[in-house]
């Protein structure tokens, strides 16, 4: 499993996903908690932290064990 450095407090737990017909273990992170970490630790504003996460974490493919980020506070409308 690939672990994101500096964001242990945001780990929700493990998950198993299918990658090329094989089950792979990945870590699941709470993106809202990562945003809070960036704001308190690095002094980012809320929008700046979200943009950082979207570009640098969600946009990074690290191989089959790439962690999953969950935005539990987001509401999707259809």
HTML snippet that shows the backbone in 3Dmol.js (N, CA, C, O; Angstrom):
<script src="https://3Dmol.org/build/3Dmol-min.js"></script>
<div id="view" style="width:600px;height:400px;position:relative"></div>
<script>
const pdb = `
ATOM      1  N   UNK A   1       0.841  -1.182   0.000  1.00  0.00           N
ATOM      2  CA  UNK A   1       0.000   0.000   0.000  1.00  0.00           C
ATOM      3  C   UNK A   1       0.884   1.243   0.000  1.00  0.00           C
ATOM      4  O   UNK A   1       1.921   1.288   0.661  1.00  0.00           O
ATOM      5  N   UNK A   2       0.459   2.226  -0.739  1.00  0.00           N
ATOM      6  CA  UNK A   2       1.166   3.501  -0.784  1.00  0.00           C
ATOM      7  C   UNK A   2       0.563   4.425   0.263  1.00  0.00           C
ATOM      8  O   UNK A   2      -0.655   4.571   0.364  1.00  0.00           O
ATOM      9  N   UNK A   3       1.440   5.042   1.037  1.00  0.00           N
ATOM     10  CA  UNK A   3       1.003   5.940   2.103  1.00  0.00           C
ATOM     11  C   UNK A   3       1.438   7.361   1.771  1.00  0.00           C
ATOM     12  O   UNK A   3       2.568   7.583   1.337  1.00  0.00           O
ATOM     13  N   UNK A   4       0.534   8.328   1.977  1.00  0.00           N
ATOM     14  CA  UNK A   4       0.849   9.736   1.755  1.00  0.00           C
ATOM     15  C   UNK A   4       1.585  10.275   2.977  1.00  0.00           C
ATOM     16  O   UNK A   4       1.064  10.214   4.091  1.00  0.00           O
ATOM     17  N   UNK A   5       2.783  10.799   2.778  1.00  0.00           N
ATOM     18  CA  UNK A   5       3.579  11.326   3.886  1.00  0.00           C
ATOM     19  C   UNK A   5       2.922  12.550   4.510  1.00  0.00           C
ATOM     20  O   UNK A   5       2.484  13.458   3.803  1.00  0.00           O
ATOM     21  N   UNK A   6       2.857  12.568   5.832  1.00  0.00           N
ATOM     22  CA  UNK A   6       2.369  13.729   6.555  1.00  0.00           C
ATOM     23  C   UNK A   6       0.869  13.805   6.757  1.00  0.00           C
ATOM     24  O   UNK A   6       0.367  14.801   7.277  1.00  0.00           O
ATOM     25  N   UNK A   7       0.138  12.761   6.351  1.00  0.00           N
ATOM     26  CA  UNK A   7      -1.320  12.816   6.447  1.00  0.00           C
ATOM     27  C   UNK A   7      -1.909  11.609   7.177  1.00  0.00           C
ATOM     28  O   UNK A   7      -3.028  11.190   6.881  1.00  0.00           O
ATOM     29  N   UNK A   8      -1.165  11.052   8.124  1.00  0.00           N
ATOM     30  CA  UNK A   8      -1.642   9.866   8.858  1.00  0.00           C
ATOM     31  C   UNK A   8      -2.973  10.113   9.559  1.00  0.00           C
ATOM     32  O   UNK A   8      -3.804   9.208   9.640  1.00  0.00           O
ATOM     33  N   UNK A   9      -3.186  11.323  10.066  1.00  0.00           N
ATOM     34  CA  UNK A   9      -4.433  11.626  10.781  1.00  0.00           C
ATOM     35  C   UNK A   9      -5.655  11.599   9.866  1.00  0.00           C
ATOM     36  O   UNK A   9      -6.788  11.573  10.348  1.00  0.00           O
ATOM     37  N   UNK A  10      -5.437  11.604   8.563  1.00  0.00           N
ATOM     38  CA  UNK A  10      -6.547  11.613   7.606  1.00  0.00           C
ATOM     39  C   UNK A  10      -6.898  10.214   7.097  1.00  0.00           C
ATOM     40  O   UNK A  10      -7.819  10.059   6.295  1.00  0.00           O
ATOM     41  N   UNK A  11      -6.174   9.206   7.554  1.00  0.00           N
ATOM     42  CA  UNK A  11      -6.455   7.842   7.086  1.00  0.00           C
ATOM     43  C   UNK A  11      -7.779   7.352   7.662  1.00  0.00           C
ATOM     44  O   UNK A  11      -7.991   7.367   8.875  1.00  0.00           O
ATOM     45  N   UNK A  12      -8.665   6.918   6.768  1.00  0.00           N
ATOM     46  CA  UNK A  12      -9.940   6.323   7.171  1.00  0.00           C
ATOM     47  C   UNK A  12      -9.746   4.830   7.400  1.00  0.00           C
ATOM     48  O   UNK A  12     -10.260   4.263   8.364  1.00  0.00           O
ATOM     49  N   UNK A  13      -8.992   4.198   6.493  1.00  0.00           N
ATOM     50  CA  UNK A  13      -8.736   2.768   6.604  1.00  0.00           C
ATOM     51  C   UNK A  13      -8.354   2.191   5.257  1.00  0.00           C
ATOM     52  O   UNK A  13      -8.183   2.931   4.288  1.00  0.00           O
ATOM     53  N   UNK A  14      -8.219   0.880   5.188  1.00  0.00           N
ATOM     54  CA  UNK A  14      -7.856   0.224   3.938  1.00  0.00           C
ATOM     55  C   UNK A  14      -9.085  -0.110   3.091  1.00  0.00           C
ATOM     56  O   UNK A  14     -10.212  -0.166   3.583  1.00  0.00           O
ATOM     57  N   UNK A  15      -8.828  -0.326   1.809  1.00  0.00           N
ATOM     58  CA  UNK A  15      -9.868  -0.789   0.892  1.00  0.00           C
ATOM     59  C   UNK A  15      -9.210  -1.721  -0.115  1.00  0.00           C
ATOM     60  O   UNK A  15      -7.995  -1.693  -0.310  1.00  0.00           O
ATOM     61  N   UNK A  16     -10.019  -2.530  -0.736  1.00  0.00           N
ATOM     62  CA  UNK A  16      -9.515  -3.394  -1.805  1.00  0.00           C
ATOM     63  C   UNK A  16     -10.208  -2.980  -3.098  1.00  0.00           C
ATOM     64  O   UNK A  16     -11.429  -2.830  -3.144  1.00  0.00           O
ATOM     65  N   UNK A  17      -9.407  -2.798  -4.146  1.00  0.00           N
ATOM     66  CA  UNK A  17      -9.950  -2.424  -5.447  1.00  0.00           C
ATOM     67  C   UNK A  17      -9.424  -3.386  -6.513  1.00  0.00           C
ATOM     68  O   UNK A  17      -8.401  -4.044  -6.327  1.00  0.00           O
ATOM     69  N   UNK A  18     -10.138  -3.452  -7.622  1.00  0.00           N
ATOM     70  CA  UNK A  18      -9.702  -4.271  -8.747  1.00  0.00           C
ATOM     71  C   UNK A  18      -8.791  -3.451  -9.646  1.00  0.00           C
ATOM     72  O   UNK A  18      -9.147  -2.349 -10.063  1.00  0.00           O
ATOM     73  N   UNK A  19      -7.618  -3.989  -9.943  1.00  0.00           N
ATOM     74  CA  UNK A  19      -6.680  -3.381 -10.885  1.00  0.00           C
ATOM     75  C   UNK A  19      -6.190  -4.500 -11.796  1.00  0.00           C
ATOM     76  O   UNK A  19      -5.547  -5.447 -11.343  1.00  0.00           O
ATOM     77  N   UNK A  20      -6.498  -4.381 -13.072  1.00  0.00           N
ATOM     78  CA  UNK A  20      -6.061  -5.393 -14.051  1.00  0.00           C
ATOM     79  C   UNK A  20      -6.375  -6.822 -13.605  1.00  0.00           C
ATOM     80  O   UNK A  20      -5.497  -7.685 -13.595  1.00  0.00           O
ATOM     81  N   UNK A  21      -7.617  -7.059 -13.240  1.00  0.00           N
ATOM     82  CA  UNK A  21      -8.118  -8.381 -12.854  1.00  0.00           C
ATOM     83  C   UNK A  21      -7.462  -8.935 -11.601  1.00  0.00           C
ATOM     84  O   UNK A  21      -7.403 -10.150 -11.412  1.00  0.00           O
ATOM     85  N   UNK A  22      -6.974  -8.054 -10.749  1.00  0.00           N
ATOM     86  CA  UNK A  22      -6.327  -8.453  -9.501  1.00  0.00           C
ATOM     87  C   UNK A  22      -6.770  -7.517  -8.379  1.00  0.00           C
ATOM     88  O   UNK A  22      -6.917  -6.314  -8.597  1.00  0.00           O
ATOM     89  N   UNK A  23      -6.981  -8.052  -7.198  1.00  0.00           N
ATOM     90  CA  UNK A  23      -7.346  -7.231  -6.043  1.00  0.00           C
ATOM     91  C   UNK A  23      -6.085  -6.593  -5.461  1.00  0.00           C
ATOM     92  O   UNK A  23      -5.073  -7.259  -5.244  1.00  0.00           O
ATOM     93  N   UNK A  24      -6.175  -5.276  -5.213  1.00  0.00           N
ATOM     94  CA  UNK A  24      -5.052  -4.515  -4.669  1.00  0.00           C
ATOM     95  C   UNK A  24      -5.526  -3.781  -3.420  1.00  0.00           C
ATOM     96  O   UNK A  24      -6.608  -3.195  -3.413  1.00  0.00           O
ATOM     97  N   UNK A  25      -4.715  -3.815  -2.363  1.00  0.00           N
ATOM     98  CA  UNK A  25      -5.012  -3.059  -1.151  1.00  0.00           C
ATOM     99  C   UNK A  25      -4.563  -1.618  -1.326  1.00  0.00           C
ATOM    100  O   UNK A  25      -3.451  -1.360  -1.787  1.00  0.00           O
ATOM    101  N   UNK A  26      -5.425  -0.681  -0.958  1.00  0.00           N
ATOM    102  CA  UNK A  26      -5.092   0.746  -1.002  1.00  0.00           C
ATOM    103  C   UNK A  26      -5.559   1.399   0.298  1.00  0.00           C
ATOM    104  O   UNK A  26      -6.432   0.877   0.991  1.00  0.00           O
ATOM    105  N   UNK A  27      -4.966   2.539   0.611  1.00  0.00           N
ATOM    106  CA  UNK A  27      -5.421   3.307   1.767  1.00  0.00           C
ATOM    107  C   UNK A  27      -6.459   4.326   1.326  1.00  0.00           C
ATOM    108  O   UNK A  27      -6.388   4.865   0.222  1.00  0.00           O
ATOM    109  N   UNK A  28      -7.417   4.581   2.197  1.00  0.00           N
ATOM    110  CA  UNK A  28      -8.463   5.569   1.939  1.00  0.00           C
ATOM    111  C   UNK A  28      -8.246   6.731   2.901  1.00  0.00           C
ATOM    112  O   UNK A  28      -8.075   6.532   4.103  1.00  0.00           O
ATOM    113  N   UNK A  29      -8.254   7.958   2.351  1.00  0.00           N
ATOM    114  CA  UNK A  29      -8.022   9.166   3.137  1.00  0.00           C
ATOM    115  C   UNK A  29      -9.242  10.073   3.097  1.00  0.00           C
ATOM    116  O   UNK A  29      -9.957  10.130   2.097  1.00  0.00           O
ATOM    117  N   UNK A  30      -9.469  10.778   4.192  1.00  0.00           N
ATOM    118  CA  UNK A  30     -10.501  11.807   4.275  1.00  0.00           C
ATOM    119  C   UNK A  30      -9.873  13.104   3.746  1.00  0.00           C
ATOM    120  O   UNK A  30      -9.012  13.688   4.404  1.00  0.00           O
ATOM    121  N   UNK A  31     -10.293  13.544   2.582  1.00  0.00           N
ATOM    122  CA  UNK A  31      -9.714  14.732   1.958  1.00  0.00           C
ATOM    123  C   UNK A  31      -9.980  15.994   2.765  1.00  0.00           C
ATOM    124  O   UNK A  31      -9.173  16.924   2.742  1.00  0.00           O
ATOM    125  N   UNK A  32     -11.105  16.038   3.479  1.00  0.00           N
ATOM    126  CA  UNK A  32     -11.406  17.200   4.315  1.00  0.00           C
ATOM    127  C   UNK A  32     -10.374  17.326   5.444  1.00  0.00           C
ATOM    128  O   UNK A  32      -9.967  18.433   5.795  1.00  0.00           O
ATOM    129  N   UNK A  33      -9.959  16.198   6.003  1.00  0.00           N
ATOM    130  CA  UNK A  33      -8.940  16.214   7.048  1.00  0.00           C
ATOM    131  C   UNK A  33      -7.594  16.632   6.471  1.00  0.00           C
ATOM    132  O   UNK A  33      -6.845  17.363   7.119  1.00  0.00           O
ATOM    133  N   UNK A  34      -7.279  16.180   5.267  1.00  0.00           N
ATOM    134  CA  UNK A  34      -6.041  16.626   4.612  1.00  0.00           C
ATOM    135  C   UNK A  34      -6.086  18.131   4.419  1.00  0.00           C
ATOM    136  O   UNK A  34      -5.088  18.816   4.642  1.00  0.00           O
ATOM    137  N   UNK A  35      -7.246  18.655   4.004  1.00  0.00           N
ATOM    138  CA  UNK A  35      -7.380  20.104   3.836  1.00  0.00           C
ATOM    139  C   UNK A  35      -7.126  20.823   5.162  1.00  0.00           C
ATOM    140  O   UNK A  35      -6.433  21.840   5.189  1.00  0.00           O
ATOM    141  N   UNK A  36      -7.674  20.309   6.252  1.00  0.00           N
ATOM    142  CA  UNK A  36      -7.457  20.906   7.572  1.00  0.00           C
ATOM    143  C   UNK A  36      -5.975  20.880   7.955  1.00  0.00           C
ATOM    144  O   UNK A  36      -5.462  21.843   8.525  1.00  0.00           O
ATOM    145  N   UNK A  37      -5.295  19.786   7.645  1.00  0.00           N
ATOM    146  CA  UNK A  37      -3.858  19.679   7.920  1.00  0.00           C
ATOM    147  C   UNK A  37      -3.092  20.737   7.135  1.00  0.00           C
ATOM    148  O   UNK A  37      -2.227  21.414   7.691  1.00  0.00           O
ATOM    149  N   UNK A  38      -3.400  20.883   5.857  1.00  0.00           N
ATOM    150  CA  UNK A  38      -2.712  21.873   5.025  1.00  0.00           C
ATOM    151  C   UNK A  38      -2.959  23.292   5.531  1.00  0.00           C
ATOM    152  O   UNK A  38      -2.061  24.134   5.496  1.00  0.00           O
ATOM    153  N   UNK A  39      -4.165  23.551   5.994  1.00  0.00           N
ATOM    154  CA  UNK A  39      -4.496  24.881   6.482  1.00  0.00           C
ATOM    155  C   UNK A  39      -3.760  25.181   7.790  1.00  0.00           C
ATOM    156  O   UNK A  39      -3.222  26.276   7.956  1.00  0.00           O
ATOM    157  N   UNK A  40      -3.729  24.229   8.713  1.00  0.00           N
ATOM    158  CA  UNK A  40      -3.088  24.496  10.010  1.00  0.00           C
ATOM    159  C   UNK A  40      -1.566  24.363   9.940  1.00  0.00           C
ATOM    160  O   UNK A  40      -0.844  25.183  10.507  1.00  0.00           O
ATOM    161  N   UNK A  41      -1.088  23.346   9.253  1.00  0.00           N
ATOM    162  CA  UNK A  41       0.358  23.098   9.204  1.00  0.00           C
ATOM    163  C   UNK A  41       1.083  24.028   8.245  1.00  0.00           C
ATOM    164  O   UNK A  41       2.164  24.532   8.548  1.00  0.00           O
ATOM    165  N   UNK A  42       0.466  24.251   7.068  1.00  0.00           N
ATOM    166  CA  UNK A  42       1.147  24.996   6.005  1.00  0.00           C
ATOM    167  C   UNK A  42       0.596  26.404   5.801  1.00  0.00           C
ATOM    168  O   UNK A  42       1.092  27.147   4.954  1.00  0.00           O
ATOM    169  N   UNK A  43      -0.429  26.775   6.573  1.00  0.00           N
ATOM    170  CA  UNK A  43      -0.965  28.128   6.495  1.00  0.00           C
ATOM    171  C   UNK A  43      -1.745  28.431   5.226  1.00  0.00           C
ATOM    172  O   UNK A  43      -1.869  29.593   4.840  1.00  0.00           O
ATOM    173  N   UNK A  44      -2.274  27.399   4.569  1.00  0.00           N
ATOM    174  CA  UNK A  44      -3.055  27.617   3.350  1.00  0.00           C
ATOM    175  C   UNK A  44      -4.479  28.024   3.702  1.00  0.00           C
ATOM    176  O   UNK A  44      -4.993  27.668   4.763  1.00  0.00           O
ATOM    177  N   UNK A  45      -5.113  28.776   2.798  1.00  0.00           N
ATOM    178  CA  UNK A  45      -6.531  29.046   2.908  1.00  0.00           C
ATOM    179  C   UNK A  45      -7.308  27.827   2.437  1.00  0.00           C
ATOM    180  O   UNK A  45      -6.727  26.912   1.853  1.00  0.00           O
ATOM    181  N   UNK A  46      -8.606  27.802   2.683  1.00  0.00           N
ATOM    182  CA  UNK A  46      -9.440  26.652   2.333  1.00  0.00           C
ATOM    183  C   UNK A  46      -9.405  26.340   0.835  1.00  0.00           C
ATOM    184  O   UNK A  46      -9.208  25.189   0.444  1.00  0.00           O
ATOM    185  N   UNK A  47      -9.596  27.361   0.002  1.00  0.00           N
ATOM    186  CA  UNK A  47      -9.589  27.139  -1.452  1.00  0.00           C
ATOM    187  C   UNK A  47      -8.213  26.724  -1.951  1.00  0.00           C
ATOM    188  O   UNK A  47      -8.099  25.862  -2.821  1.00  0.00           O
ATOM    189  N   UNK A  48      -7.171  27.333  -1.403  1.00  0.00           N
ATOM    190  CA  UNK A  48      -5.800  26.995  -1.797  1.00  0.00           C
ATOM    191  C   UNK A  48      -5.481  25.540  -1.435  1.00  0.00           C
ATOM    192  O   UNK A  48      -4.847  24.827  -2.214  1.00  0.00           O
ATOM    193  N   UNK A  49      -5.922  25.106  -0.253  1.00  0.00           N
ATOM    194  CA  UNK A  49      -5.685  23.734   0.175  1.00  0.00           C
ATOM    195  C   UNK A  49      -6.438  22.752  -0.720  1.00  0.00           C
ATOM    196  O   UNK A  49      -5.898  21.710  -1.093  1.00  0.00           O
ATOM    197  N   UNK A  50      -7.688  23.084  -1.066  1.00  0.00           N
ATOM    198  CA  UNK A  50      -8.454  22.188  -1.949  1.00  0.00           C
ATOM    199  C   UNK A  50      -7.784  22.079  -3.313  1.00  0.00           C
ATOM    200  O   UNK A  50      -7.678  20.985  -3.867  1.00  0.00           O
ATOM    201  N   UNK A  51      -7.333  23.203  -3.853  1.00  0.00           N
ATOM    202  CA  UNK A  51      -6.642  23.190  -5.148  1.00  0.00           C
ATOM    203  C   UNK A  51      -5.361  22.366  -5.067  1.00  0.00           C
ATOM    204  O   UNK A  51      -5.049  21.615  -5.991  1.00  0.00           O
ATOM    205  N   UNK A  52      -4.622  22.500  -3.975  1.00  0.00           N
ATOM    206  CA  UNK A  52      -3.398  21.716  -3.780  1.00  0.00           C
ATOM    207  C   UNK A  52      -3.722  20.221  -3.805  1.00  0.00           C
ATOM    208  O   UNK A  52      -3.041  19.438  -4.469  1.00  0.00           O
ATOM    209  N   UNK A  53      -4.768  19.838  -3.077  1.00  0.00           N
ATOM    210  CA  UNK A  53      -5.161  18.427  -3.023  1.00  0.00           C
ATOM    211  C   UNK A  53      -5.560  17.927  -4.401  1.00  0.00           C
ATOM    212  O   UNK A  53      -5.111  16.862  -4.826  1.00  0.00           O
ATOM    213  N   UNK A  54      -6.395  18.678  -5.103  1.00  0.00           N
ATOM    214  CA  UNK A  54      -6.867  18.251  -6.418  1.00  0.00           C
ATOM    215  C   UNK A  54      -5.727  18.096  -7.412  1.00  0.00           C
ATOM    216  O   UNK A  54      -5.712  17.141  -8.188  1.00  0.00           O
ATOM    217  N   UNK A  55      -4.775  19.015  -7.401  1.00  0.00           N
ATOM    218  CA  UNK A  55      -3.698  18.984  -8.375  1.00  0.00           C
ATOM    219  C   UNK A  55      -2.580  18.021  -7.977  1.00  0.00           C
ATOM    220  O   UNK A  55      -2.110  17.241  -8.805  1.00  0.00           O
ATOM    221  N   UNK A  56      -2.154  18.073  -6.714  1.00  0.00           N
ATOM    222  CA  UNK A  56      -0.960  17.336  -6.298  1.00  0.00           C
ATOM    223  C   UNK A  56      -1.216  15.951  -5.732  1.00  0.00           C
ATOM    224  O   UNK A  56      -0.322  15.105  -5.751  1.00  0.00           O
ATOM    225  N   UNK A  57      -2.416  15.703  -5.229  1.00  0.00           N
ATOM    226  CA  UNK A  57      -2.683  14.380  -4.661  1.00  0.00           C
ATOM    227  C   UNK A  57      -3.649  13.601  -5.542  1.00  0.00           C
ATOM    228  O   UNK A  57      -3.332  12.499  -5.989  1.00  0.00           O
ATOM    229  N   UNK A  58      -4.831  14.169  -5.795  1.00  0.00           N
ATOM    230  CA  UNK A  58      -5.800  13.466  -6.651  1.00  0.00           C
ATOM    231  C   UNK A  58      -5.271  13.305  -8.069  1.00  0.00           C
ATOM    232  O   UNK A  58      -5.571  12.316  -8.738  1.00  0.00           O
ATOM    233  N   UNK A  59      -4.491  14.268  -8.524  1.00  0.00           N
ATOM    234  CA  UNK A  59      -3.971  14.228  -9.895  1.00  0.00           C
ATOM    235  C   UNK A  59      -2.724  13.383 -10.062  1.00  0.00           C
ATOM    236  O   UNK A  59      -2.197  13.274 -11.169  1.00  0.00           O
ATOM    237  N   UNK A  60      -2.241  12.782  -8.981  1.00  0.00           N
ATOM    238  CA  UNK A  60      -1.004  11.993  -9.046  1.00  0.00           C
ATOM    239  C   UNK A  60      -1.326  10.508  -9.107  1.00  0.00           C
ATOM    240  O   UNK A  60      -1.935   9.962  -8.187  1.00  0.00           O
ATOM    241  N   UNK A  61      -0.921   9.857 -10.185  1.00  0.00           N
ATOM    242  CA  UNK A  61      -1.055   8.410 -10.260  1.00  0.00           C
ATOM    243  C   UNK A  61       0.264   7.806  -9.780  1.00  0.00           C
ATOM    244  O   UNK A  61       1.320   8.074 -10.353  1.00  0.00           O
ATOM    245  N   UNK A  62       0.198   6.996  -8.731  1.00  0.00           N
ATOM    246  CA  UNK A  62       1.403   6.436  -8.119  1.00  0.00           C
ATOM    247  C   UNK A  62       1.507   4.929  -8.351  1.00  0.00           C
ATOM    248  O   UNK A  62       2.274   4.244  -7.675  1.00  0.00           O
ATOM    249  N   UNK A  63       0.747   4.428  -9.292  1.00  0.00           N
ATOM    250  CA  UNK A  63       0.751   2.997  -9.555  1.00  0.00           C
ATOM    251  C   UNK A  63      -0.527   2.354  -9.052  1.00  0.00           C
ATOM    252  O   UNK A  63      -1.446   3.047  -8.618  1.00  0.00           O
ATOM    253  N   UNK A  64      -0.590   1.027  -9.108  1.00  0.00           N
ATOM    254  CA  UNK A  64      -1.811   0.313  -8.729  1.00  0.00           C
ATOM    255  C   UNK A  64      -2.254   0.549  -7.295  1.00  0.00           C
ATOM    256  O   UNK A  64      -3.439   0.398  -6.997  1.00  0.00           O
ATOM    257  N   UNK A  65      -1.350   0.914  -6.398  1.00  0.00           N
ATOM    258  CA  UNK A  65      -1.708   1.127  -4.999  1.00  0.00           C
ATOM    259  C   UNK A  65      -2.009   2.567  -4.651  1.00  0.00           C
ATOM    260  O   UNK A  65      -1.998   2.941  -3.478  1.00  0.00           O
ATOM    261  N   UNK A  66      -2.281   3.392  -5.678  1.00  0.00           N
ATOM    262  CA  UNK A  66      -2.576   4.806  -5.443  1.00  0.00           C
ATOM    263  C   UNK A  66      -3.723   4.951  -4.443  1.00  0.00           C
ATOM    264  O   UNK A  66      -4.784   4.355  -4.630  1.00  0.00           O
ATOM    265  N   UNK A  67      -3.518   5.742  -3.376  1.00  0.00           N
ATOM    266  CA  UNK A  67      -4.569   5.916  -2.372  1.00  0.00           C
ATOM    267  C   UNK A  67      -5.839   6.552  -2.946  1.00  0.00           C
ATOM    268  O   UNK A  67      -5.814   7.225  -3.976  1.00  0.00           O
ATOM    269  N   UNK A  68      -6.942   6.315  -2.244  1.00  0.00           N
ATOM    270  CA  UNK A  68      -8.242   6.884  -2.598  1.00  0.00           C
ATOM    271  C   UNK A  68      -8.529   8.043  -1.655  1.00  0.00           C
ATOM    272  O   UNK A  68      -8.305   7.935  -0.449  1.00  0.00           O
ATOM    273  N   UNK A  69      -9.021   9.147  -2.197  1.00  0.00           N
ATOM    274  CA  UNK A  69      -9.441  10.271  -1.365  1.00  0.00           C
ATOM    275  C   UNK A  69     -10.954  10.378  -1.397  1.00  0.00           C
ATOM    276  O   UNK A  69     -11.576  10.264  -2.453  1.00  0.00           O
ATOM    277  N   UNK A  70     -11.543  10.602  -0.216  1.00  0.00           N
ATOM    278  CA  UNK A  70     -12.987  10.747  -0.076  1.00  0.00           C
ATOM    279  C   UNK A  70     -13.268  12.148   0.442  1.00  0.00           C
ATOM    280  O   UNK A  70     -12.630  12.607   1.389  1.00  0.00           O
ATOM    281  N   UNK A  71     -14.233  12.832  -0.189  1.00  0.00           N
ATOM    282  CA  UNK A  71     -14.682  14.154   0.270  1.00  0.00           C
ATOM    283  C   UNK A  71     -16.051  13.958   0.917  1.00  0.00           C
ATOM    284  O   UNK A  71     -17.071  14.138   0.251  1.00  0.00           O
ATOM    285  N   UNK A  72     -16.097  13.589   2.210  1.00  0.00           N
ATOM    286  CA  UNK A  72     -17.385  13.267   2.838  1.00  0.00           C
ATOM    287  C   UNK A  72     -18.362  14.426   2.947  1.00  0.00           C
ATOM    288  O   UNK A  72     -19.564  14.198   3.082  1.00  0.00           O
ATOM    289  N   UNK A  73     -17.882  15.660   2.893  1.00  0.00           N
ATOM    290  CA  UNK A  73     -18.767  16.813   3.030  1.00  0.00           C
ATOM    291  C   UNK A  73     -19.339  17.299   1.706  1.00  0.00           C
ATOM    292  O   UNK A  73     -20.263  18.112   1.692  1.00  0.00           O
ATOM    293  N   UNK A  74     -18.796  16.807   0.588  1.00  0.00           N
ATOM    294  CA  UNK A  74     -19.296  17.245  -0.717  1.00  0.00           C
ATOM    295  C   UNK A  74     -20.665  16.652  -1.003  1.00  0.00           C
ATOM    296  O   UNK A  74     -20.922  15.482  -0.723  1.00  0.00           O
ATOM    297  N   UNK A  75     -21.520  17.460  -1.553  1.00  0.00           N
ATOM    298  CA  UNK A  75     -22.855  17.004  -1.935  1.00  0.00           C
ATOM    299  C   UNK A  75     -22.933  17.067  -3.459  1.00  0.00           C
ATOM    300  O   UNK A  75     -22.704  18.114  -4.065  1.00  0.00           O
ATOM    301  N   UNK A  76     -23.256  15.937  -4.058  1.00  0.00           N
ATOM    302  CA  UNK A  76     -23.343  15.877  -5.522  1.00  0.00           C
ATOM    303  C   UNK A  76     -24.801  16.038  -5.921  1.00  0.00           C
ATOM    304  O   UNK A  76     -25.694  15.424  -5.337  1.00  0.00           O
ATOM    305  N   UNK A  77     -25.021  16.859  -6.909  1.00  0.00           N
ATOM    306  CA  UNK A  77     -26.391  17.008  -7.407  1.00  0.00           C
ATOM    307  C   UNK A  77     -26.454  16.444  -8.813  1.00  0.00           C
ATOM    308  O   UNK A  77     -25.488  16.501  -9.574  1.00  0.00           O
ATOM    309  N   UNK A  78     -27.589  15.910  -9.131  1.00  0.00           N
ATOM    310  CA  UNK A  78     -27.755  15.306 -10.468  1.00  0.00           C
ATOM    311  C   UNK A  78     -28.490  16.246 -11.374  1.00  0.00           C
ATOM    312  O   UNK A  78     -28.728  15.922 -12.538  1.00  0.00           O
TER     313      UNK A  78
END
`;
const viewer = $3Dmol.createViewer("view");
viewer.addModel(pdb, "pdb");
viewer.setStyle({}, {cartoon: {color: "spectrum"}});
viewer.zoomTo();
viewer.render();
</script>
